[in-house]
Amino acid sequence: MSKKPYLLPALLLAMLAGTAHAADISEKLAAQIKASIARHTDGKVQVEQLHVTPLSGIYEAVAEGEIFYVDATGRYGFLGGSLMDIQQRQDLTALQMDKRMAIPFESLPLQHAIKEVRGDGSQVFAVFEDPYCPICQVFTKFLDQLDDVTIYRFMFPVIRPESASLARMAWCSADRATVWKELMAGTRLQLNENCNVDGLLEVLTVGERYKINNTPTVILANGKRLVGATPPEQFLQELQNSRESRKK
């Protein structure tokens, strides 16, 4: 994996002045910047929101769920870098993305998940997974080793057309948990049971609503979203942070 050039973050860090945000951008200036960005991109980028940042003259723009940074002319911006707070040593872009990508845990259709409780069940999270997702198959083996957890597993057949038939097979079986576990382990069963799949469709609808586009996707109890096979040490730390934040 190639590393990002260090120069741009270093320059950003050097230019940051404190952590306090000034008053938000005026409606007039926001309208000018939005119009300028639309003009410079031939209308392809329509900015929905603009906010000030700790960096004077640089504004946070939001378009189609993506964050980037522009100057007052709307012509120049930071499209691939992160805005850093040197005093707090924080990646402000990552913090904003975590907030925007968070999903209220209570809004998940937990009644349609396969629930697993181990130990005291104190560390709670949900995972959206697909049996044709190779990373999911590796990640689920890691999850199977965790103790003191409550896991809500959502069948999320989005990888390929065959995923839907496997999910339906597990959903309609007499023992969803066992069949789904075998499918996630790579076993390809031949079951031809039919049933009402409205619950499975609801899971897919919720995934679409929250723009869950990848598997595995984990939703922690505090709402934070983790996409892909998060490294074990990081995942355990995120679980701990989630449990502590829920106690507050």
KESE-187746 format. One record per residue (C-alpha): residue number from 1; residue in three letters; x, y, z. Coordinates in Angstrom, 1 decimal. Each point is the difference from the previous one (the first is absolute). Layout:
<recs>
<rec><i>NUM</i><aa>ALA</aa><east>X</east><north>Y</north><up>Z</up></rec>
...
</recs>
This chain:
<recs>
<rec><i>1</i><aa>MET</aa><east>0.0</east><north>0.0</north><up>0.0</up></rec>
<rec><i>2</i><aa>SER</aa><east>1.3</east><north>3.4</north><up>-0.9</up></rec>
<rec><i>3</i><aa>LYS</aa><east>0.3</east><north>2.7</north><up>2.7</up></rec>
<rec><i>4</i><aa>LYS</aa><east>-1.5</east><north>3.4</north><up>-0.3</up></rec>
<rec><i>5</i><aa>PRO</aa><east>2.5</east><north>2.8</north><up>-0.5</up></rec>
<rec><i>6</i><aa>TYR</aa><east>0.9</east><north>1.6</north><up>3.3</up></rec>
<rec><i>7</i><aa>LEU</aa><east>0.4</east><north>3.5</north><up>-1.3</up></rec>
<rec><i>8</i><aa>LEU</aa><east>-3.7</east><north>1.0</north><up>-0.2</up></rec>
<rec><i>9</i><aa>PRO</aa><east>-1.0</east><north>-1.1</north><up>3.5</up></rec>
<rec><i>10</i><aa>ALA</aa><east>3.2</east><north>1.6</north><up>1.4</up></rec>
<rec><i>11</i><aa>LEU</aa><east>-0.9</east><north>3.3</north><up>-1.7</up></rec>
<rec><i>12</i><aa>LEU</aa><east>-3.6</east><north>-0.2</north><up>1.3</up></rec>
<rec><i>13</i><aa>LEU</aa><east>1.2</east><north>-0.7</north><up>3.5</up></rec>
<rec><i>14</i><aa>ALA</aa><east>2.4</east><north>3.0</north><up>-0.1</up></rec>
<rec><i>15</i><aa>MET</aa><east>-2.7</east><north>2.3</north><up>-1.1</up></rec>
<rec><i>16</i><aa>LEU</aa><east>-2.7</east><north>-1.0</north><up>2.5</up></rec>
<rec><i>17</i><aa>ALA</aa><east>-0.6</east><north>2.6</north><up>2.7</up></rec>
<rec><i>18</i><aa>GLY</aa><east>-1.7</east><north>-1.3</north><up>3.1</up></rec>
<rec><i>19</i><aa>THR</aa><east>-3.1</east><north>-2.1</north><up>0.1</up></rec>
<rec><i>20</i><aa>ALA</aa><east>-2.9</east><north>2.4</north><up>0.3</up></rec>
<rec><i>21</i><aa>HIS</aa><east>-2.4</east><north>0.4</north><up>-2.9</up></rec>
<rec><i>22</i><aa>ALA</aa><east>-1.0</east><north>3.5</north><up>-1.0</up></rec>
<rec><i>23</i><aa>ALA</aa><east>-3.6</east><north>0.9</north><up>-0.8</up></rec>
<rec><i>24</i><aa>ASP</aa><east>-1.4</east><north>-2.1</north><up>-2.8</up></rec>
<rec><i>25</i><aa>ILE</aa><east>0.2</east><north>1.1</north><up>-3.6</up></rec>
<rec><i>26</i><aa>SER</aa><east>-2.4</east><north>2.7</north><up>-1.2</up></rec>
<rec><i>27</i><aa>GLU</aa><east>-2.8</east><north>-0.9</north><up>-2.3</up></rec>
<rec><i>28</i><aa>LYS</aa><east>1.3</east><north>2.3</north><up>-2.7</up></rec>
<rec><i>29</i><aa>LEU</aa><east>3.5</east><north>-1.4</north><up>0.0</up></rec>
<rec><i>30</i><aa>ALA</aa><east>-1.3</east><north>-3.6</north><up>0.1</up></rec>
<rec><i>31</i><aa>ALA</aa><east>-2.2</east><north>0.7</north><up>-3.0</up></rec>
<rec><i>32</i><aa>GLN</aa><east>3.0</east><north>1.5</north><up>-1.9</up></rec>
<rec><i>33</i><aa>ILE</aa><east>2.3</east><north>-3.0</north><up>0.8</up></rec>
<rec><i>34</i><aa>LYS</aa><east>-2.7</east><north>-2.6</north><up>-0.9</up></rec>
<rec><i>35</i><aa>ALA</aa><east>-0.7</east><north>1.8</north><up>-3.3</up></rec>
<rec><i>36</i><aa>SER</aa><east>3.8</east><north>0.2</north><up>-0.7</up></rec>
<rec><i>37</i><aa>ILE</aa><east>0.5</east><north>-3.7</north><up>0.6</up></rec>
<rec><i>38</i><aa>ALA</aa><east>-3.0</east><north>-0.9</north><up>-2.2</up></rec>
<rec><i>39</i><aa>ARG</aa><east>1.4</east><north>2.2</north><up>-2.7</up></rec>
<rec><i>40</i><aa>HIS</aa><east>3.6</east><north>-1.4</north><up>0.2</up></rec>
<rec><i>41</i><aa>THR</aa><east>-1.3</east><north>-3.6</north><up>-0.1</up></rec>
<rec><i>42</i><aa>ASP</aa><east>-2.6</east><north>0.6</north><up>-2.8</up></rec>
<rec><i>43</i><aa>GLY</aa><east>-2.7</east><north>-0.7</north><up>2.5</up></rec>
<rec><i>44</i><aa>LYS</aa><east>1.2</east><north>-3.4</north><up>0.9</up></rec>
<rec><i>45</i><aa>VAL</aa><east>0.7</east><north>0.9</north><up>3.7</up></rec>
<rec><i>46</i><aa>GLN</aa><east>-2.9</east><north>1.6</north><up>1.8</up></rec>
<rec><i>47</i><aa>VAL</aa><east>1.0</east><north>1.0</north><up>3.6</up></rec>
<rec><i>48</i><aa>GLU</aa><east>-2.7</east><north>-0.6</north><up>2.6</up></rec>
<rec><i>49</i><aa>GLN</aa><east>1.7</east><north>1.5</north><up>3.0</up></rec>
<rec><i>50</i><aa>LEU</aa><east>2.9</east><north>2.4</north><up>0.7</up></rec>
<rec><i>51</i><aa>HIS</aa><east>1.6</east><north>0.6</north><up>3.4</up></rec>
<rec><i>52</i><aa>VAL</aa><east>3.0</east><north>1.9</north><up>1.3</up></rec>
<rec><i>53</i><aa>THR</aa><east>3.1</east><north>-1.9</north><up>1.2</up></rec>
<rec><i>54</i><aa>PRO</aa><east>2.7</east><north>1.0</north><up>2.5</up></rec>
<rec><i>55</i><aa>LEU</aa><east>2.1</east><north>0.9</north><up>-3.0</up></rec>
<rec><i>56</i><aa>SER</aa><east>-0.7</east><north>3.6</north><up>-1.1</up></rec>
<rec><i>57</i><aa>GLY</aa><east>-1.4</east><north>0.3</north><up>-3.5</up></rec>
<rec><i>58</i><aa>ILE</aa><east>-0.6</east><north>-3.8</north><up>-0.4</up></rec>
<rec><i>59</i><aa>TYR</aa><east>-3.5</east><north>-1.4</north><up>0.0</up></rec>
<rec><i>60</i><aa>GLU</aa><east>-1.4</east><north>-3.5</north><up>0.6</up></rec>
<rec><i>61</i><aa>ALA</aa><east>-2.3</east><north>-1.0</north><up>-2.9</up></rec>
<rec><i>62</i><aa>VAL</aa><east>-2.4</east><north>-3.0</north><up>0.0</up></rec>
<rec><i>63</i><aa>ALA</aa><east>-1.2</east><north>-1.5</north><up>-3.3</up></rec>
<rec><i>64</i><aa>GLU</aa><east>-1.7</east><north>-3.4</north><up>-0.3</up></rec>
<rec><i>65</i><aa>GLY</aa><east>1.2</east><north>-1.0</north><up>3.4</up></rec>
<rec><i>66</i><aa>GLU</aa><east>3.7</east><north>0.8</north><up>-0.8</up></rec>
<rec><i>67</i><aa>ILE</aa><east>2.0</east><north>2.7</north><up>1.8</up></rec>
<rec><i>68</i><aa>PHE</aa><east>2.7</east><north>2.1</north><up>-1.7</up></rec>
<rec><i>69</i><aa>TYR</aa><east>1.5</east><north>3.4</north><up>0.6</up></rec>
<rec><i>70</i><aa>VAL</aa><east>0.0</east><north>3.1</north><up>-2.1</up></rec>
<rec><i>71</i><aa>ASP</aa><east>1.1</east><north>3.6</north><up>0.1</up></rec>
<rec><i>72</i><aa>ALA</aa><east>-2.3</east><north>3.1</north><up>-0.3</up></rec>
<rec><i>73</i><aa>THR</aa><east>0.3</east><north>-0.1</north><up>-3.8</up></rec>
<rec><i>74</i><aa>GLY</aa><east>-1.4</east><north>-3.5</north><up>-0.3</up></rec>
<rec><i>75</i><aa>ARG</aa><east>2.8</east><north>-0.8</north><up>-2.5</up></rec>
<rec><i>76</i><aa>TYR</aa><east>2.7</east><north>-1.5</north><up>2.3</up></rec>
<rec><i>77</i><aa>GLY</aa><east>-0.4</east><north>-2.6</north><up>2.7</up></rec>
<rec><i>78</i><aa>PHE</aa><east>1.3</east><north>-3.1</north><up>1.8</up></rec>
<rec><i>79</i><aa>LEU</aa><east>-1.7</east><north>-3.0</north><up>-1.6</up></rec>
<rec><i>80</i><aa>GLY</aa><east>2.2</east><north>-2.8</north><up>1.2</up></rec>
<rec><i>81</i><aa>GLY</aa><east>1.6</east><north>1.2</north><up>3.3</up></rec>
<rec><i>82</i><aa>SER</aa><east>-1.2</east><north>0.3</north><up>3.5</up></rec>
<rec><i>83</i><aa>LEU</aa><east>-0.4</east><north>3.2</north><up>2.1</up></rec>
<rec><i>84</i><aa>MET</aa><east>2.0</east><north>-0.5</north><up>3.2</up></rec>
<rec><i>85</i><aa>ASP</aa><east>-0.1</east><north>1.7</north><up>3.4</up></rec>
<rec><i>86</i><aa>ILE</aa><east>3.6</east><north>0.3</north><up>1.1</up></rec>
<rec><i>87</i><aa>GLN</aa><east>-0.8</east><north>0.9</north><up>3.6</up></rec>
<rec><i>88</i><aa>GLN</aa><east>-2.4</east><north>-2.9</north><up>0.6</up></rec>
<rec><i>89</i><aa>ARG</aa><east>1.8</east><north>-2.3</north><up>-2.5</up></rec>
<rec><i>90</i><aa>GLN</aa><east>-3.3</east><north>-0.9</north><up>-1.6</up></rec>
<rec><i>91</i><aa>ASP</aa><east>-1.0</east><north>-0.8</north><up>-3.5</up></rec>
<rec><i>92</i><aa>LEU</aa><east>-3.0</east><north>2.3</north><up>-0.3</up></rec>
<rec><i>93</i><aa>THR</aa><east>-1.1</east><north>-1.6</north><up>-3.3</up></rec>
<rec><i>94</i><aa>ALA</aa><east>-0.1</east><north>-3.4</north><up>1.6</up></rec>
<rec><i>95</i><aa>LEU</aa><east>-2.0</east><north>1.3</north><up>3.0</up></rec>
<rec><i>96</i><aa>GLN</aa><east>-2.5</east><north>1.6</north><up>-2.3</up></rec>
<rec><i>97</i><aa>MET</aa><east>-0.4</east><north>-3.1</north><up>-2.1</up></rec>
<rec><i>98</i><aa>ASP</aa><east>-0.5</east><north>-2.1</north><up>3.1</up></rec>
<rec><i>99</i><aa>LYS</aa><east>-2.8</east><north>2.3</north><up>1.0</up></rec>
<rec><i>100</i><aa>ARG</aa><east>-1.6</east><north>0.1</north><up>-3.4</up></rec>
<rec><i>101</i><aa>MET</aa><east>0.3</east><north>-3.8</north><up>-0.5</up></rec>
<rec><i>102</i><aa>ALA</aa><east>-1.3</east><north>-0.9</north><up>3.4</up></rec>
<rec><i>103</i><aa>ILE</aa><east>-3.2</east><north>-2.0</north><up>0.2</up></rec>
<rec><i>104</i><aa>PRO</aa><east>-2.2</east><north>0.1</north><up>3.1</up></rec>
<rec><i>105</i><aa>PHE</aa><east>0.2</east><north>-3.6</north><up>1.3</up></rec>
<rec><i>106</i><aa>GLU</aa><east>-3.6</east><north>0.0</north><up>1.1</up></rec>
<rec><i>107</i><aa>SER</aa><east>-1.1</east><north>0.7</north><up>-3.6</up></rec>
<rec><i>108</i><aa>LEU</aa><east>1.4</east><north>-3.3</north><up>-1.2</up></rec>
<rec><i>109</i><aa>PRO</aa><east>-2.6</east><north>-2.8</north><up>-0.6</up></rec>
<rec><i>110</i><aa>LEU</aa><east>1.5</east><north>-2.1</north><up>2.8</up></rec>
<rec><i>111</i><aa>GLN</aa><east>-3.1</east><north>-2.3</north><up>0.0</up></rec>
<rec><i>112</i><aa>HIS</aa><east>1.1</east><north>-1.3</north><up>-3.4</up></rec>
<rec><i>113</i><aa>ALA</aa><east>3.6</east><north>-0.7</north><up>1.0</up></rec>
<rec><i>114</i><aa>ILE</aa><east>1.6</east><north>-3.3</north><up>1.2</up></rec>
<rec><i>115</i><aa>LYS</aa><east>0.9</east><north>0.8</north><up>3.6</up></rec>
<rec><i>116</i><aa>GLU</aa><east>3.0</east><north>-1.5</north><up>1.8</up></rec>
<rec><i>117</i><aa>VAL</aa><east>0.8</east><north>0.6</north><up>3.6</up></rec>
<rec><i>118</i><aa>ARG</aa><east>3.3</east><north>-1.2</north><up>1.6</up></rec>
<rec><i>119</i><aa>GLY</aa><east>1.2</east><north>0.6</north><up>3.5</up></rec>
<rec><i>120</i><aa>ASP</aa><east>-1.6</east><north>3.0</north><up>1.6</up></rec>
<rec><i>121</i><aa>GLY</aa><east>-1.0</east><north>1.4</north><up>-3.4</up></rec>
<rec><i>122</i><aa>SER</aa><east>1.1</east><north>3.5</north><up>1.0</up></rec>
<rec><i>123</i><aa>GLN</aa><east>1.7</east><north>0.9</north><up>-3.3</up></rec>
<rec><i>124</i><aa>VAL</aa><east>-2.8</east><north>0.5</north><up>-2.5</up></rec>
<rec><i>125</i><aa>PHE</aa><east>0.3</east><north>0.4</north><up>-3.8</up></rec>
<rec><i>126</i><aa>ALA</aa><east>-1.7</east><north>-1.0</north><up>-3.2</up></rec>
<rec><i>127</i><aa>VAL</aa><east>1.7</east><north>-1.3</north><up>-3.2</up></rec>
<rec><i>128</i><aa>PHE</aa><east>-1.4</east><north>0.0</north><up>-3.6</up></rec>
<rec><i>129</i><aa>GLU</aa><east>1.5</east><north>-2.9</north><up>-1.8</up></rec>
<rec><i>130</i><aa>ASP</aa><east>-0.2</east><north>-2.0</north><up>-3.3</up></rec>
<rec><i>131</i><aa>PRO</aa><east>1.0</east><north>-3.6</north><up>-0.4</up></rec>
<rec><i>132</i><aa>TYR</aa><east>1.7</east><north>0.8</north><up>-3.3</up></rec>
<rec><i>133</i><aa>CYS</aa><east>2.2</east><north>2.7</north><up>1.6</up></rec>
<rec><i>134</i><aa>PRO</aa><east>3.5</east><north>-1.5</north><up>0.6</up></rec>
<rec><i>135</i><aa>ILE</aa><east>0.9</east><north>2.6</north><up>2.6</up></rec>
<rec><i>136</i><aa>CYS</aa><east>-3.3</east><north>-0.8</north><up>1.8</up></rec>
<rec><i>137</i><aa>GLN</aa><east>1.0</east><north>-3.6</north><up>0.2</up></rec>
<rec><i>138</i><aa>VAL</aa><east>3.4</east><north>0.9</north><up>1.6</up></rec>
<rec><i>139</i><aa>PHE</aa><east>-1.5</east><north>2.7</north><up>2.2</up></rec>
<rec><i>140</i><aa>THR</aa><east>-2.8</east><north>-2.3</north><up>1.4</up></rec>
<rec><i>141</i><aa>LYS</aa><east>2.7</east><north>-2.5</north><up>1.2</up></rec>
<rec><i>142</i><aa>PHE</aa><east>1.5</east><north>2.9</north><up>2.0</up></rec>
<rec><i>143</i><aa>LEU</aa><east>-3.4</east><north>0.9</north><up>1.4</up></rec>
<rec><i>144</i><aa>ASP</aa><east>-0.6</east><north>-3.6</north><up>1.1</up></rec>
<rec><i>145</i><aa>GLN</aa><east>3.0</east><north>0.3</north><up>2.3</up></rec>
<rec><i>146</i><aa>LEU</aa><east>-1.4</east><north>3.0</north><up>2.0</up></rec>
<rec><i>147</i><aa>ASP</aa><east>-1.4</east><north>-0.3</north><up>3.4</up></rec>
<rec><i>148</i><aa>ASP</aa><east>-2.4</east><north>2.2</north><up>2.0</up></rec>
<rec><i>149</i><aa>VAL</aa><east>-1.8</east><north>1.1</north><up>-3.2</up></rec>
<rec><i>150</i><aa>THR</aa><east>-3.5</east><north>0.3</north><up>-1.3</up></rec>
<rec><i>151</i><aa>ILE</aa><east>0.2</east><north>-0.2</north><up>-3.8</up></rec>
<rec><i>152</i><aa>TYR</aa><east>-2.9</east><north>0.7</north><up>-2.4</up></rec>
<rec><i>153</i><aa>ARG</aa><east>0.7</east><north>-1.6</north><up>-3.3</up></rec>
<rec><i>154</i><aa>PHE</aa><east>-1.9</east><north>1.4</north><up>-3.0</up></rec>
<rec><i>155</i><aa>MET</aa><east>-0.3</east><north>-2.0</north><up>-3.2</up></rec>
<rec><i>156</i><aa>PHE</aa><east>1.0</east><north>2.5</north><up>-2.6</up></rec>
<rec><i>157</i><aa>PRO</aa><east>0.1</east><north>-1.7</north><up>-3.5</up></rec>
<rec><i>158</i><aa>VAL</aa><east>1.5</east><north>2.8</north><up>-2.2</up></rec>
<rec><i>159</i><aa>ILE</aa><east>3.3</east><north>-1.5</north><up>-1.4</up></rec>
<rec><i>160</i><aa>ARG</aa><east>-1.5</east><north>-2.0</north><up>-2.9</up></rec>
<rec><i>161</i><aa>PRO</aa><east>-3.3</east><north>-1.4</north><up>-1.2</up></rec>
<rec><i>162</i><aa>GLU</aa><east>0.6</east><north>-3.4</north><up>1.6</up></rec>
<rec><i>163</i><aa>SER</aa><east>0.3</east><north>1.7</north><up>3.4</up></rec>
<rec><i>164</i><aa>ALA</aa><east>-3.8</east><north>0.6</north><up>0.0</up></rec>
<rec><i>165</i><aa>SER</aa><east>-0.9</east><north>-3.7</north><up>-0.4</up></rec>
<rec><i>166</i><aa>LEU</aa><east>2.4</east><north>-0.9</north><up>2.8</up></rec>
<rec><i>167</i><aa>ALA</aa><east>-1.5</east><north>2.6</north><up>2.3</up></rec>
<rec><i>168</i><aa>ARG</aa><east>-3.5</east><north>-1.1</north><up>-0.8</up></rec>
<rec><i>169</i><aa>MET</aa><east>1.0</east><north>-3.6</north><up>0.7</up></rec>
<rec><i>170</i><aa>ALA</aa><east>1.3</east><north>0.9</north><up>3.4</up></rec>
<rec><i>171</i><aa>TRP</aa><east>-2.9</east><north>2.3</north><up>0.8</up></rec>
<rec><i>172</i><aa>CYS</aa><east>-2.6</east><north>-2.7</north><up>-0.8</up></rec>
<rec><i>173</i><aa>SER</aa><east>1.8</east><north>-2.8</north><up>1.8</up></rec>
<rec><i>174</i><aa>ALA</aa><east>-1.1</east><north>-1.4</north><up>3.4</up></rec>
<rec><i>175</i><aa>ASP</aa><east>3.3</east><north>1.0</north><up>1.5</up></rec>
<rec><i>176</i><aa>ARG</aa><east>1.1</east><north>3.3</north><up>-1.5</up></rec>
<rec><i>177</i><aa>ALA</aa><east>3.1</east><north>0.4</north><up>2.3</up></rec>
<rec><i>178</i><aa>THR</aa><east>1.5</east><north>-3.4</north><up>-0.9</up></rec>
<rec><i>179</i><aa>VAL</aa><east>-0.7</east><north>0.2</north><up>-3.7</up></rec>
<rec><i>180</i><aa>TRP</aa><east>1.3</east><north>3.5</north><up>-0.3</up></rec>
<rec><i>181</i><aa>LYS</aa><east>3.2</east><north>-0.9</north><up>2.0</up></rec>
<rec><i>182</i><aa>GLU</aa><east>0.6</east><north>-2.9</north><up>-2.5</up></rec>
<rec><i>183</i><aa>LEU</aa><east>-0.5</east><north>2.3</north><up>-3.0</up></rec>
<rec><i>184</i><aa>MET</aa><east>2.4</east><north>2.5</north><up>1.5</up></rec>
<rec><i>185</i><aa>ALA</aa><east>2.5</east><north>-2.8</north><up>0.4</up></rec>
<rec><i>186</i><aa>GLY</aa><east>-0.2</east><north>-0.7</north><up>-3.7</up></rec>
<rec><i>187</i><aa>THR</aa><east>-2.3</east><north>-3.0</north><up>0.0</up></rec>
<rec><i>188</i><aa>ARG</aa><east>-2.5</east><north>0.1</north><up>-2.8</up></rec>
<rec><i>189</i><aa>LEU</aa><east>-3.2</east><north>-1.7</north><up>1.0</up></rec>
<rec><i>190</i><aa>GLN</aa><east>-2.9</east><north>-1.0</north><up>-2.1</up></rec>
<rec><i>191</i><aa>LEU</aa><east>-3.2</east><north>0.9</north><up>1.8</up></rec>
<rec><i>192</i><aa>ASN</aa><east>-3.2</east><north>0.8</north><up>-1.9</up></rec>
<rec><i>193</i><aa>GLU</aa><east>-2.2</east><north>1.5</north><up>2.7</up></rec>
<rec><i>194</i><aa>ASN</aa><east>-2.3</east><north>2.9</north><up>-0.6</up></rec>
<rec><i>195</i><aa>CYS</aa><east>-1.3</east><north>2.5</north><up>2.5</up></rec>
<rec><i>196</i><aa>ASN</aa><east>-0.9</east><north>3.7</north><up>0.5</up></rec>
<rec><i>197</i><aa>VAL</aa><east>3.2</east><north>2.0</north><up>-0.5</up></rec>
<rec><i>198</i><aa>ASP</aa><east>-1.4</east><north>3.4</north><up>0.9</up></rec>
<rec><i>199</i><aa>GLY</aa><east>2.4</east><north>0.3</north><up>2.9</up></rec>
<rec><i>200</i><aa>LEU</aa><east>3.0</east><north>-0.7</north><up>-2.3</up></rec>
<rec><i>201</i><aa>LEU</aa><east>-1.2</east><north>2.6</north><up>-2.4</up></rec>
<rec><i>202</i><aa>GLU</aa><east>-0.3</east><north>2.5</north><up>2.9</up></rec>
<rec><i>203</i><aa>VAL</aa><east>3.7</east><north>-0.6</north><up>0.9</up></rec>
<rec><i>204</i><aa>LEU</aa><east>0.9</east><north>0.8</north><up>-3.6</up></rec>
<rec><i>205</i><aa>THR</aa><east>-2.1</east><north>3.1</north><up>0.1</up></rec>
<rec><i>206</i><aa>VAL</aa><east>1.7</east><north>1.2</north><up>3.2</up></rec>
<rec><i>207</i><aa>GLY</aa><east>3.3</east><north>-0.6</north><up>-1.6</up></rec>
<rec><i>208</i><aa>GLU</aa><east>-0.9</east><north>2.1</north><up>-3.0</up></rec>
<rec><i>209</i><aa>ARG</aa><east>-1.4</east><north>2.8</north><up>2.2</up></rec>
<rec><i>210</i><aa>TYR</aa><east>3.3</east><north>0.2</north><up>1.9</up></rec>
<rec><i>211</i><aa>LYS</aa><east>2.2</east><north>-0.5</north><up>-3.0</up></rec>
<rec><i>212</i><aa>ILE</aa><east>1.5</east><north>-3.3</north><up>1.2</up></rec>
<rec><i>213</i><aa>ASN</aa><east>1.8</east><north>-0.8</north><up>-3.2</up></rec>
<rec><i>214</i><aa>ASN</aa><east>2.7</east><north>-2.4</north><up>1.2</up></rec>
<rec><i>215</i><aa>THR</aa><east>0.3</east><north>-3.2</north><up>2.0</up></rec>
<rec><i>216</i><aa>PRO</aa><east>0.9</east><north>-0.6</north><up>2.6</up></rec>
<rec><i>217</i><aa>THR</aa><east>-1.4</east><north>3.2</north><up>1.6</up></rec>
<rec><i>218</i><aa>VAL</aa><east>-0.1</east><north>0.1</north><up>3.8</up></rec>
<rec><i>219</i><aa>ILE</aa><east>-2.2</east><north>2.4</north><up>1.9</up></rec>
<rec><i>220</i><aa>LEU</aa><east>1.1</east><north>0.5</north><up>3.6</up></rec>
<rec><i>221</i><aa>ALA</aa><east>-2.4</east><north>0.7</north><up>2.8</up></rec>
<rec><i>222</i><aa>ASN</aa><east>1.0</east><north>3.6</north><up>0.0</up></rec>
<rec><i>223</i><aa>GLY</aa><east>-0.9</east><north>0.3</north><up>-3.6</up></rec>
<rec><i>224</i><aa>LYS</aa><east>3.5</east><north>0.0</north><up>-1.5</up></rec>
<rec><i>225</i><aa>ARG</aa><east>0.4</east><north>-1.8</north><up>-3.3</up></rec>
<rec><i>226</i><aa>LEU</aa><east>3.0</east><north>-2.2</north><up>-0.8</up></rec>
<rec><i>227</i><aa>VAL</aa><east>0.3</east><north>-1.1</north><up>-3.6</up></rec>
<rec><i>228</i><aa>GLY</aa><east>2.1</east><north>-3.0</north><up>-1.1</up></rec>
<rec><i>229</i><aa>ALA</aa><east>2.2</east><north>-2.3</north><up>2.0</up></rec>
<rec><i>230</i><aa>THR</aa><east>1.1</east><north>2.4</north><up>2.8</up></rec>
<rec><i>231</i><aa>PRO</aa><east>3.4</east><north>-1.2</north><up>1.5</up></rec>
<rec><i>232</i><aa>PRO</aa><east>-0.7</east><north>-2.0</north><up>3.2</up></rec>
<rec><i>233</i><aa>GLU</aa><east>1.8</east><north>2.4</north><up>2.4</up></rec>
<rec><i>234</i><aa>GLN</aa><east>-1.9</east><north>3.0</north><up>-1.4</up></rec>
<rec><i>235</i><aa>PHE</aa><east>-3.3</east><north>-1.9</north><up>0.0</up></rec>
<rec><i>236</i><aa>LEU</aa><east>0.4</east><north>-0.9</north><up>3.6</up></rec>
<rec><i>237</i><aa>GLN</aa><east>0.9</east><north>3.6</north><up>0.9</up></rec>
<rec><i>238</i><aa>GLU</aa><east>-3.1</east><north>1.2</north><up>-1.9</up></rec>
<rec><i>239</i><aa>LEU</aa><east>-2.2</east><north>-2.5</north><up>1.9</up></rec>
<rec><i>240</i><aa>GLN</aa><east>1.4</east><north>1.3</north><up>3.3</up></rec>
<rec><i>241</i><aa>ASN</aa><east>-0.5</east><north>3.6</north><up>-1.0</up></rec>
<rec><i>242</i><aa>SER</aa><east>-3.5</east><north>-0.7</north><up>-1.0</up></rec>
<rec><i>243</i><aa>ARG</aa><east>-0.8</east><north>-1.8</north><up>3.3</up></rec>
<rec><i>244</i><aa>GLU</aa><east>1.5</east><north>2.9</north><up>2.0</up></rec>
<rec><i>245</i><aa>SER</aa><east>-1.9</east><north>2.7</north><up>-2.0</up></rec>
<rec><i>246</i><aa>ARG</aa><east>-3.3</east><north>-1.9</north><up>0.6</up></rec>
<rec><i>247</i><aa>LYS</aa><east>0.6</east><north>0.2</north><up>3.8</up></rec>
<rec><i>248</i><aa>LYS</aa><east>0.3</east><north>3.8</north><up>0.0</up></rec>
</recs>
